[in-house]
Amino acid sequence: MTADVDSERPGERPDRAQEAVSYELFRDDWGIPHLRAADALTLARAQGHATALDRAWQLETERHRVLGTSASHLGAEAVDWDRFVRRARIADTARRCFDRLAPETAAWVTAYVDGVNEGLAEGAERAPEFAAVGLAPGRWEPWTPLGVWLSTHILFAGFPTKLWREEVARRLGEDRTTLFATDGPGTAGSNGWLLTGARTATGAPIVAGDPHRFIEDPGVYQQIRLACPEFDVVGLAVPGIPGIAHFGHTGHVAWAITNAMADYQDLYREQVRRTPDGGVEALGPDGWYRAHAHTETIEVAGAEPERVEVIETDRGPVIIGDGPGTRGEAADGTFISLRYPPRVTGELGFDALPALLRARTVADVDTALDRWVEPVNVVLAADTAGATLHRVAGHVPVRPYANRLRVVPAEDPAYAWREGETVPLPRTEADGADGIAVMANECGLAAPLGVEFAPPHRARRIRELLGADTGWTPDAQAAVHTDTRLASSRKLLSLLAWAPGLGPAAERLRDRLLRWDRHMDADSTDATLYARLRTDVVHRLAAHPALNGVTGEDDPWRSTAYPALFRPWLAAVPRIGYALESLLTVGLLPYEDRLALVAASAEAVAAAAEETPPGRWGELHRLSPWQALPDLAPDSSDAEATRPGVAGDHDCVLSTSSVPGVTDLFARGPAARYVWDLGRREDSRWVVPFGASGVPGSAHHRDQTPLWARGELAPVVTDWNLLHRTTHHPEENPAMTAATEPVAPALRPAVHKQKIEGFGTVRLVPVDPAADAELLHGWVTEERARFWGMADHTLEQVREIYEFVDSLPTHHAYLALRDGVPAALFQTYEPDADPVGECYDVQPGDFGVHLLIAPAEGEGAVKGYTETLLTAFIAYVFSDPAHVRVVVEPDARNEKAIARMARIGFELGPEIRKPEKTARLAFLTRAALGLA
């Protein structure tokens, strides 16, 4: 019973082998996993396990990408990546960074990996890709998630842009290196914004946005919920990474990031030579020295293996340049090393991840992100108290400004990093006078840290849209997400307006485009005409003698020894297309030449349009996602399911980035959309391009695609009662067991129901050990329940005890609900199957009970609250005619409970000694209540 009506602890678990770790896996109507576990480590393991079930092929793809073994099953097309990742020493760096994690973080990451390994076999059975390439799932190591993070973000800062600048300077002149400065084709950007309570309908902040990344199928972000007694967080996780790094809402505070466009990776031109014993030497500031070198083999499906020499100098791994020859002199050719912070410091920032899950205020988020390293991000955060944060997080080394621009000489000490020093990172509150903060990769908060930023169009347009109204709601954010105004069209259209000597068809084209609203809407044929004009202008610029040095036969992509992996940064036509606004503005060509070029394009496009009228933009502007294998989904014949046509363009807020001059298809765009409401988390919204499942043909593989294509958002469900619990059979994988059918207490079938006048309806429902553990733990560890004997128990121990009780046919536990609200814990047992049976002479028909009254609100307002509940319980017990006598055994010190027993008719018996307490027996017979 309780401190008022108390009995013994409900039985010690006998010693036995460690049971399966259990967790609860729920899914909403979109198949999004909601995980609940007893503690953070179990939850991390559950996250890994659930991700392996949903994304086995994606996880295995990422593991091979980390190791540089993708070509072993994908063939020759994956060799370039495998060669790069081995040369860059991604796996070795991940191991180093794991070894430097705080012990508690290392345990947390390891728990996630354990879950992945426990779920991969079952996940692989569901994924047809494994059979298609004859691949069996491998084993993740504790450091593998850090490798996944590194391999995902190693190109994020766009260090190959330095190679492009190097070629521009060499071919066009030093003064031309800034001609192409823009958010280039290899860089990932994002939108993000924050509204303070002054601009929202609820008076609480809203954080919203969308990360722009290369879109992959399955998606690069995984919608998920992670709940345990320490925290309850919803957000967008990266498959293969524990926790929620980029976009999350803890119920108390929410955060989001965009790429800061910072420069924190350097390229060094190395001089290397072979030693007589076959080793490698490199030239440094102090002369020649022995460099690390070893050789690895890349297995290639359907082809001969390839050998790659891995060389590392004091600057970093050599990522460009084949091994030097056998002569002792310096080798001919280009050798370039990469210096990046995790390789230098052994720090990746993973210690921030568990801290973010536990955050309750923006100050907590701020403190957690002080540990962040890679990549460098701009962060917005807000909490339920209205506090806000706008900061940069990451590691930017102190070194000469020239390092940011070009490849620098390795042997010159002037270009060395200042050891142990980092650039101070800007930060501010995000509650400016207008109540709006925006981040869109522009030259804003992170300006001191970078060289090239996105044009300001997205940031300006978002601020314009948000500033036009107040009373914003989560649902209204979709209008910002999907805005299609293309501000970067202004320069081309202004040249078109003044283009001389146009023929009649070109005049009609000009008039039409000058009347166009400049929105790249999916149903717009004017948008298609503009795209045609832009493409023609790009090609005419590429053919102009002023750019001959980087186009045609002298294109640096074709004429250099740079690896094919860097093609997106080195191909001239895409570079011209992305920098078109700049190239039409600055003095590359005289103004008259620019006018003539645009006029020629207008004539060509107008003639083609007269012959073939333009179709709708959405018919041409279709998604072209990256997949490790050709589409194996049964619905792959449905173009709208796999390649939907959408609105938007590179410089729109709806940044669906085609490559001007190359294709109208797009592979980069919103990899997710989110709206975090700090007023009511359940009013938050999110969507991803495909679905929650990475399993082809599953119901949730691509069910969000129509929403995403229309710019709509799915609700973030937070009510556990509205979710569906997934049954996972322990015999299939005894190491990780998800509980069975989720039913809230108020919805469970009752074993007893009794309406009591003036009190309410009392229902007895079976305890669900997993679902009710948190509730019961809160009750039994209160001071008022000290006689229950579980005050020092953890939540996990409480859950395990009630799982044990649930496993016994002679013992049962029930929640008592008063008008649907949990009011008490009621347990029954057969005395001859319980330790108490050793302490007294058990009679036929004896039936034992324990009772713990909850700290119910309003208890004092109902006279005889406990006695009324107890009367209902006794009515239940005696509803079975086989029960002749009720037995209770409250702690002998619990005088209040013993007096209550006597008051309602129990006959007091002797004291008995049990291992955990001295108890007082009491009995109530059917006859004493006048029952037959």
N, C-alpha and C positions, 0 to 999 in steps of 0.2 A: 504494500500500500504506500501512501505518500508520507510526508511528514505528519499529516493528519491521519491518513488511513494507509499504513505502510505494511509491507511484508518483505520477504527476503529478496535478494537479487535472483533473477529468474534462472539460475543454474549456471555453474561453471562449465565451459566447454572442455571436454576431455582432450588430452594431448593427442594430436593426430598430425599426419603429414600436411604440409602447406597446401591449401586449396587453391583452385584457380583464382586468379585476379578477376574481379568482376567490375563492370561498369555498366552504365545505362546508355544505350544508343537510341536516341529518338530522331525522327525525321519529320520535317514539315511537308506540306503538300508539294513542294518543289524538290523533295528528296535531300534537302540540306541537312547535314548531320548536326545534331545537338547532343553533346556528350556531357554526362554527369558522373562524377566519381567521388570517392571518399576523401581524396587528398590530391595535391598537385602532381605528385609523381605518378600515381595511378592514372590521373587524367592525361598526363603527357604520353604514357604508354597507350592509353585508349585512343588518343589523337593519331598516333602512329599506326595503330591497328586499323582504325576506321579509314584512314587515308589509303592504307594498303588495299583494303577491300574495294574502295572506289576508284583508285588511281594506280593500280599495280604497274601497268605498262608505262605510265608517265614516270613513276618513281624509278623503275628499272632503266628507263631512258636517261634520266638524270644521273643515276649512279654510273652508268657507262660513260656519260659525258665528263664526269669528274675524273674518271680513271683514264680517259683517252682510249677506250676500247669499243667505241660505237661502231667502227668499221668492221668489227668482227662479225656483226650480224646485219648491218645496214649496207655494207659494201663500200666501194671506192669513193662514193660521194661524201662519206664521213671522214675520210683520211685527213683532210685539211684541218678539221677541228681537232682530231686526235693528236695530230702533230703539234698543234699550237698548245693544247692544254698540258701536254707532257713537257714541252719546252718551257712553258710558264710555271711549271712545278705546282700546279693547283692542288693536287692531292697531298703533296708533302707540306705545303703551306697550311692546308686544313688540319693536318696532324699537329703541326706546331701550335696553331691557334687553339686547338682542343686542349692540348697539354697545359695551356696557360689560363684556361677557364677557372673561375672560382669553383671549389669542390661541389657546392650545391647546384651550380649551373651544369657542371659536367654530369652529375647524377640525373638531372632533369633531361638533358639531351640524350643520355644513354637510355633512359626509360622510353623516350620517344622511339629510339632506334629498336629497342626490344619489341615494341608494339609493331613496328614496320615488319620486322623479321617474322613475328608470329602471324601476321596477316597476309604476307606476300604469296604464299603457296595457294591459299584460297582465292586471293585476288587474281592471281595468274590464271587459274582455272576459268574465271569469268571472262578474261580478256583474250579475244581471238588473235591479237597481234603476236603473242608468244608462239602459238602453233604456226602462224604464218611464216615466221623466220626460224623456227626450230630452236627457240631460246628458252632456257629454264631460268627462273628468277635466282639471282645471286644473293649474297648476304651483305647487309649493311654493317659497317663498322661504326663505333661511337662517333668518329669524326666525320662521317659521310655527310650529315646535314650541313656542316660548315663548308665542305667541298661543294655541295650543291649551291650554297649561297654565293661562294666565290665564282664558280663557273657561270652562274646566272648574271653576275654583275661585273665581271672582269672587263667587259667592253662597254660598260654603262657610261663611264666618263668619256668615252670616245677618244682614247689616246691615239688611234690611227689617224685622226684629223691632223696630227702633227706631221705624219707622212705626207698628207695632201699639201699642207703648207710648205713643206720642204720642196715638193715638186713644183708648186706654183712659183716659189721664190727662184728656183733654179731655171725654170722654163720661161716665166713671164717677167721676172724681176722682183727684187726685194720689196718694192713699193706696191706690189699687187697681192701680197699675202692676205690682206683683209677683204679683198673683193668678194669672197665667198662666205664671209662670216655670217653664220645663221645656225639655227637648230637643224643640223644636217641629217642626212639619211640614216646615219648609224646611231643616232642619239635618241634615247627614250625620254619623253616629256610627260607632263600631266597638267591637269587643272585642279585647283583646290580653292575653296573659299570658306570664310567664316562670317556669320551674321551674329552680332551680339543681340542680347535680349531686347534692345531698343528697336530692333527692326523685325522682330518676329511676332507672330500672333499670340504665342504663349508667354512671352517675356523671358524665355530661356534661349540660350544660343543654339544655332544650327551649324554643323560642319558638313560640307558636301564637296563632291568633286569626282574626278575620274582619272585613273592612271592610264597614260598612253604608252603602250608597249607593243612589241611585235606580238600579234595575236596568234596563239597556238591552240590546237585542238588535241587533247583537252586543255582547258584554260589555265593560264599561269597563276590565277588566283582562285582560291577555294573558299567559298562561304562556309562558315563554321561557327559553332557556339561551344565554349569551353566553360564548364561550371563545376565547382567544388566548394567546400565551405569557405575557402579563402577568397574566391573571386567568381564572377559570372560574366564572361566577356563574349560579345559577338564581334565578328570581324572577318576580314579577308586574309586568309593564311596563304603562304606559299607552299604548295605540296612538297614534302621533303624537309620542311623546316618546322620545328615545334613552336607553339605559341602563335601570336599574331603581331607581326612586326610593323606593318605599314599603316593599316587602317583598322581601328578598333574602337569599341564602345564598352566600357566596363559597367555601365549603369550609373556611374558617378562622373566619369570623365571620358571624353572621346578625342581621338587624335587622327591626323592624316598627314601625308607627305607628298612632296613633288621633288623631282630631280633639281638639285641646286645649281646644276651646270658648272660646278666647281671643277677646277683642274688640280688633281692630286696624284697623277701618275706621270712619270717621266720616261723618256726614251733617250738612251745614250748610244752614240756611235762608238763601237768597240774596235780595237785592234787586237787580233788574236793570232797565235801561231802554234804550230805543232812542235812538241818536244821530241827528241830522239827516241824516248821510250813510249811514244804514242800518246802522251798526255797533251794538255792544252795550256798555254800561257796567255795572259791578257796584259795589256799595257795600262797601268794606272798612274796616278800622280807621282808615285815613288818609283816608277819603272816597271819592268816586267815581273810578273809573279805567276805562281801556279794557280790555275782556276779549276773549279770542280768540273768534271766531265765524266759522263758515262753514256752507254748506248742502250737503247730500248728497242723492242720489236713491236710493230703494230700489225696485228693480224687483220687480214682483209678478206671478207667473204667473197668467194669467186675470183680471187686474185692472189698473187704472190705476196707474202708478208713484206712490210717495209721497215727499214731500220732508220732510227732517228737518233742523232747524237744530242744529248742534253748537256748544255754548257751553262755554267753560272759564274759570273764575275762578282767583284765586290759591289757593283751597282745592282745586279739582279740577274735573272735568267735571260739568256740570249734567245729571243723569240723570232729573229729574222737572221738568216744566213746559215748555209750548210757548213758542216764541219770543215776546218782548215785543212789544207793539204799536208803532205808528209814533210815538206821542206822546213827548215828552221826559221826562214824569214817570215815576216808578217804575211798573212794570207790576203790574197786579192778578194774583192767582193765586199758586200755590205754585211756588217754584223751589228745588230741593234739589240740592246738589252732593255728590259722593262723593270723599272723600280716602282713598286706599289706598296702602300703602307702595311697591309697584313704580312707581306713577305719580310718587311724590315722589322716590324715590331712584334710579330706573333700575336697581334690583337685583331679581332674581327668585330667585336661589339656585341657578341651573343649574351654577355652578362646583363645587357639591358632588357632582353626579351622577357624573362620571368618577372622582372620589376615592372614592366609595362602592364602585365596581366593584373598585378596587385594594385595598380595606381587608382587613387580615388580623387585626386585633385590635379590641376595643371602643374602644381609644384612637384608632385610625384612624377609626372611625365617628364618634366624638365630635368629632374635629378637622374631619372633612368637614362635619358638620352645623353647625359654627360659622358656615358660609357660607350656611346655609339662610335663606330669607325667607318664602315663601308656598306653602301655608298654614302656620299655626302648628300644630305637631304635638307630641304626646307620643310619645317613642321608647323602645322597649325593645331592648336588644342583648346578645348573649352571644357568647363565642368559645370555641374548643376548649381553651383553657387554663383555662376556668372563670370568667374575668372577666365582669362584668355592668355594664350601664349603664341608667339610667332618667332621662330628661331631657326638657326641652321644647326644641324647635328652631323658630326663626322670628324674625320681626321684629314687636315690639309697641312702638309709639311712646309716648313720655312725653307725656301731656296730662291735663287735668282729668278726674276720675272722671265728671263729668256727661256728658262726650262719649260714654261707654260706654252711657249709658242712653237718650238722647233725641236728637232733632234740635236742634242748637244754633245760635245766631245767628252768621252769618258776619262781621258787622261788629264783633263784640266781641272784642278781643284776648285776653281771658281764656281763650278756647277754642282758641287756637292750639297747634300742636304745638311742643314744645321741640326746635328744629332740631338734628339730628344725634344726639339722645339716644334710647336704647331702654331698655325695662324689662329689668332682669336676669332671665335665664331660670332657673327652678329645675332642679336636677339632683341625682342621687344614685346610688349603686350600687344594684343591684336584688337584692342577696343578703341580705335581711333574716333575722331569726332563724328564720322559718318556711320560708325558701327559696322564697318565692312573691312575685311582683310582678304586679299586675293594673292594667290601664288600660281604662276603659269609659266615658269622657266624663263621669265623675262629678266632683264638687268635690274633687279630690285634689291631685296635684302641681301642676296649673296653676291652682289656686284664686285666686292673686293676679292672674291675667291676664284673668278673664272676669266675666260677670254672671249668665248662666244656664247651668246644667249639667244633664246627664241625672240623673234620679233615681238613687239609689245601688243600686237593686235588682240590676242586672246585675253590677256589680262585687262586691257582697256575695255573690251566688250563685256566681260563678266562684271566689272565694276559699274559700267553703264547700265546694264540690265538690273543689277541688284539695287542700284541707287535710285531707280525710277519708281520704287514702291517701298512700302513698309507693310507690316503684318504678314510677313512671309511664313509659309507653312512648308512642311516636308514635301508634300505632294507638288507644290508649286516649283520645286527645284528642277523638275524635269524640263521646264521651259528654258532654263539656263543650260543644262546639259546638252540640249538638242539645238541650240541656236546655230544657224548656218550662215550668218553674214560673213562674207569674205572681204575683210578690209584691205587685204594685200592686193586686191584687184585694182585698187585706185590708180596706181602708177601706170599700169598697162592701158587702162581705159582712158586715162588722161592723154596719153600719147596717141591713142586711137582717135580721140576727139579732134586732135590737131593734125592728124596724118593728111598730107597733101595729095591731090590728084587722084582721088579714089573714083573708080568706075561706079555705075549704077548699082550693081549687086553689092559691092563693098560699102557703098553709101547706106544701103538698106541694112546691111549687117551693123554698121556703126550706129545708126539710129536705134536699132533694136537693142543693142548692148548698152547704149547710154541711157535707155529707158529702164533697163533691167534693175531690179531691186538689190542686186548683188548678193542674193541668198542662194547657196548651193543646195537647193531643195531637191528631193528625190524625183519629184514629178515635173521639174523645170527643164524645158528644152533650151531656154536661154543659158542656163548653167552649162549645158553640154556645148553650146556654141562658144561660150567663153573658154571652156577647157580645150576645145579644138584650136582656138586662136592662140592660147598660151602655149600649147604643144608646138605649134608651127613656129612661134617666136623663139622658143627654146632651141629648136633645131637650126634656125637661121643664125642664132647667136653662136651655136656650137660650130657652125661652118664658117664663121667670120674670121678673116685673117688675124684679127686681134687676139683670138684664142687658139690659134693653130698649135701653140706650144703644148696645150693640154688636151687637144682633141685630135681626131683623125688618127693617122698612123703613129703619131707621137703621144697618144693617150697614155698617161702614166700607168694605167692598169695593164695595158698590153706590153709596154716597153720596159718595165722594171722587173726586178726579181722579188718584189713583195709577194707574200703568200696570197693565194686566192681568197682566203678568209677575209682579207681587208678590202675586197672589191667594193662593198657599199660606200666606203670612204674615198676611194680612188677613182671611181668611174666618173668621167667628166660630165656627161650629159645630166645625170641626176644632180650633180653639184650645181650645174648651171640652172636646172629647174628649180631647186630649192632656194637659190640665191637670186632668182629672176628679178624680184623687186629691187634689190640692191644694184644689180647689174644694169637695170634700166634707169637708175637714178644717178649713179656716180659717173665719173669721167672715163669709163672704159671706151665708150664710143662718143664722138661729138653728137650734140643734140640732133642735128639734122640727119645724121646717120641712123640714130634711133628711130626717128620719125619715119624714115624711108623703110627701115626694116619692118616696123609694125604695119606700115601701109602695104608692103608686099605680102605679109602674112594675111592681112584682111582680104586682099584680093583672092588669095589662094583658098582661104576658108570659105569665103562667100561663094566662089564658084563651085566648090564641093557641096555646099549646102543647097545650092540651087538644084544640083543633080541628085543629092541624097539628103532629104530634110533630116535635121537632127532628132534623135530620139530623146527620151527622158534621161536625165542624169543618173537616176537610180538603176537604169537598165545597163549602164556601162560601169558605174562605180560600185563594184561588188567586192565583198570580202574574199581574200585569198589567204587563208590562215596557213601557218606552218604545221606540218604533221611529220612525225618520224617515219611513218609508212603511209602508203596510199589509203584512202578511206575504206575501212572495212565495215562501216555501219550499214545495216539493211536499208536505211532511209537515204543513202548517199546519192540516189538518183534524183532526189528532190533538191533542186538548186537553191530554193529559198531556205532549206534547212541547213545547207552546208556553205553556200555562197550567196548570202542575201545581198540584195542591192539596197543601199542606204544613201542618206543625204550626207552633206558635210564635205570638208576638204582640209588640207594641211593647216591652214591658218584660221580656220573656223574654231569656235568653242567646241563644236562637234568635230573633233580633229581626226577625221578618217583620212589618213595620209596616203594618197596615191603618189606616184613619182612623176612630176610634170615632165613631159617630153619622152617618157618611157612607157607608162601604162596608166590607164584609168582605174585599174584594180588597186585595192589597197590591202596591205598586210599589217599595217600599224594603225592603232586607234584605241578607243576606250576598252581596255582589258577588263574593266569592271566599272560600275557606277555605284555610288553610295551616298546616303543622306543620313547623318547622325543627329538625332533630335535629343537635346539635353533636357527637354521638358518631360517627354514621355518616350522612353526608349522604344516602346512597342509601336510608336509612330515612325520609327526609322524605316528606311527603304534601301534596297540594293538590287543589283542584277549583274549577270556575267554574260559573255557572248554565247555560251553554249549551255551548260547545265552543271549540276552538282556532281554528276557521275562521269567518269572517264571511260566507262564500259560501252563500246559500240552496241547500239540496239536497245540499251536499257531505256526505261521510261523517262529518265532524267538526264539522258546524255545530251540532248539538245532542246529540251523543252523551254528554256529561257530565251532561245534565239529570236522568236517572234517579238517578245517583249523588248529585248535589247535593240533589235532593228527598228522598232517603232519609237524608241526612246522612253519606254515605260519602265516602271520599277516594281519589284515584288515587295511585299511587306516583310519586315523582320519580325518573326513570331517569337514572343518571349514567354507566353503562357504555356507551361508544360502540359496543361490539360488539353491544349489544342494540337499537340504533337502526336505522332504515331510511334510507338516503341517498336524497334526492330528486334525480332527474335534471332539470336545467333546460337547455334547448337554447340554445346561444349564438346560433344563427341567428335565434331569436325575439327575443333582446335581447342583442346582442353586448357591451353595456356591463357586464353583470353575469352571470357564469357560475358556476353551482354545479357541483361535480365530480360524476362519475358514480358508479355503484354502490359503496357503502361496504363494504369487506371488511377485517376485521382481518388482519394478516400471517399469523397462525396458521391462518386459514380460507381463504386464497387457494390456488388450484391451484398445485402445485409443478411447475417445469420439470425438477427433478432431486431425487431422494430416495435417501439412502444410509444404511444402518444400519452404524455402526462399533462394533465390540466394545469395551467399556470406555469409550466416549466418548458414545454416544447416537446419535440419528437426526438427520442433517443434511438440511434441505430448502432448496431455492432457490426463492424466490417473487419475482415482479416487484415492483419498487418502485412504490408509489402516491405520486406527488410531493406531493399535498396532504396525504394522510393520514399520510405518513411524514416530512414536512419537519421537524417538531419533534424527532423522534428523531434524524434525520441531522444536524440543526444541532447538537444536543448532542454528537455524536461528533466532527464535523469541526472544531469550535472548541476542542477540548481541546488542551492543550500537547503531549500525547503524539502528536497527529495533525498536528503543525506541518508535516511534509513533504507533507501533503495539499494545502496551499496555500490553505486556506479559513478560516484562523483569525479573520480580521476580517470575515467575511461575516455579514450579518443573516439571520434566518430566512427572510425574503421572498426574498433573493438565492439562498439554498440551494434553496428550492422552485422558483424560476424556472430554475435550472441543471438540476434534474432533470426539469422539464417539457420543457426543450429536449432533453435526452438522450432522453427518452421519445418525442419527436417524430421522432427519426432512425431510419431503418430499419437503419442500420449499427452503432448503439450501443445497448446495453441495460444496465440496472442492476437488481440483484437484492439482496434481503435474504437473508442466510443465517441460518436458524433452527436452533438446536441444541435439540432436544426442545421445539420450539415457541417458544423464546425468541430474539429477535433477537441474533445473535452477530457478524455482520460485514456489510459492504457489499461486494458483488462486482460488478464492471463488466466488460463485454466490448465489444470494438470491432474493426472491420476496419481494419487499419493503412493500407491505401491510401485510406481515406476519412477519415483522421485526420491532424492536423498531424505526427505522428511519422513518417508515410510520406514526408515530405520530407527526413528526416534519415538514412535508411538505405535499402538496396536491398531492397525488399519482395519476398519470394518467394511463389509460389503456395502456398496452404494456411496462410500465417501468420495467427495469430489473437491479438489483444492482450487483456490482462486488467489490471485494477487491483484491489487488495484493501486494505480498511481493516478491521482487527480492532477490534471494539467493546471497551470497558472491561468485559469480562464478569466477573461475580463468580465466584470459584473458579477463575480461569484457572490460577493457580499450582498448584492441586490436581491438575490433569491434565497429566501430563508430555507435552510436545510438542503443546500445545494449537494453536498457530498452524500448525505443520507438518501436523497432522491435518486442520485445516480446508482448508489449501491443497491437500492431497492429494485431498480430496473435490471441490474446484473443478476441478482438473486432470482428474479422472475425468469430470466433466461435459463439459468442453471436448472431450476426446478421444472422448466417446461419439458425436460426429459425425465420421465417417471423412473428411470434407472438410478437417478441421482437422489439419494436418501438424505445425505448429510453434507453440508458445506463445511470445509475446513479452511481456516486462515491461520497464519503464523506471523503476526507482526513482530517487529523488534521489541524485546521486553522493555526497552527504554522509551518506547513511543507510547507514553501514557495517554496521549490524546486519542490515538487510534484505538487503543484497547478500551477506553471509556466509551467510544462511539460504538464499538462492537457490542458491548454490553447493553447499550441504550436501545439498540434495534432488535435485541433478542438473542444474541449469541451467548452461549454458555462458555464461560472461561475454563480452560483446561490448565494443565501443568506447564511450567517452563521447560524448554528442551534446549540442549546445547548442540549447535551445528558448527562446522568449521569456521564459518564467517560471522556468526552472531549467536547470541542467546535470544530465543524466540519464545513468545507466549502463544500456546495453542488456544483456539476458540472454535466452537462448533455451533452450527445452526441447522436444526432438523426440519424436515417437512412438517412434522407434527406440531412443532412450535409455532408454525405459521398457519396452522389449521388446514393444511393441505392433505389430501388423501394419500 
